[in-house]
Amino acid sequence: MPLTFRDVLDRDALLRATDAAAGLVGHPAVAGAWEQESALPGLTVGGLAVHLASQADAAVEFLGLEPVPADAPLVALADSFARADWFTAPVDAPENTSIRDEFNAMAAVGPERAAQWLQQSRAQLPAAVQGAGPTTYVPWLGCRLATDDFLVVRTLETVVHADDLAVSAGLPTPAFDEDVLHPVLALLAVLGGRRHGQDAALRALARAERATAVAAAF
């Protein structure tokens, strides 16, 4: 059975993850390192902070996006990543470097404006989540996701990049509650298996003595 969180997700999980992210984006240590390279090669701390801040904005924008093309297929959660060109491309490929360069450029607004942007999106997020229908159209993938699955993707992006930003600024990674973290870990495990194969993912997760290969999702 394909992984899905339809009808079982705590939809407030993204709100709580966003609150944790806001504490990082607005932290003085992040502002002080804004133009330095982050833990992700080629991406500045500022670019990473803006990318993290953009997750709540993306949720607000796309949860209510209309009209939905009549021919947009409904795609399973893990399958949607196969539609993202960056997911299968090497880190230094244009599909990934273009994202890096875009957010580095967006970071020119500075740390104060980035923190304000995140606060504005966070304020709009509860109404957007509450008003969302059963599926959400994702235009850059050309498909629909179950809305709960779309929210899990945004939560995954928030949790993973919160860790990236915390490490980049020498701050502790936020402690996420189980309803935030467990869907993220489940999706990462499935994506790691798809990227590296059954044996590598299974052993990395279950058998340290046989974990001889990387099984990271990204």
Stockholm file with secondary structure:
# STOCKHOLM 1.0

chainA/1-218         MPLTFRDVLDRDALLRATDAAAGLVGHPAVAGAWEQESALPGLTVGGLAVHLASQADAAVEFLGLEPVPADAPLVALADSFARADWFTAPVDAPENTSIRDEFNAMAAVGPERAAQWLQQSRAQLPAAVQGAGPTTYVPWLGCRLATDDFLVVRTLETVVHADDLAVSAGLPTPAFDEDVLHPVLALLAVLGGRRHGQDAALRALARAERATAVAAAF
#=GR chainA/1-218 SS CCCCCTTTCCTTHHHHHHHHHHHHHTCHHHHHTTTSBCSSTTCBHHHHHHHHHHHHHHHHHHHTCCCCCTTCCBCCHHHHHTTCHHHHSCTTSHHHHHHHHHHHHHGGGCHHHHHHHHHHHHHHHHHHHHHCCSEEEETTTTEEEEHHHHHHHHHHHHHHHHHHHHHHHTCCCCCCCHHHHHHHHHHHHHHHHHHHCHHHHHHHHHCGGGCCSCCCCC
#=GC SS_cons         CCCCCTTTCCTTHHHHHHHHHHHHHTCHHHHHTTTSBCSSTTCBHHHHHHHHHHHHHHHHHHHTCCCCCTTCCBCCHHHHHTTCHHHHSCTTSHHHHHHHHHHHHHGGGCHHHHHHHHHHHHHHHHHHHHHCCSEEEETTTTEEEEHHHHHHHHHHHHHHHHHHHHHHHTCCCCCCCHHHHHHHHHHHHHHHHHHHCHHHHHHHHHCGGGCCSCCCCC
//
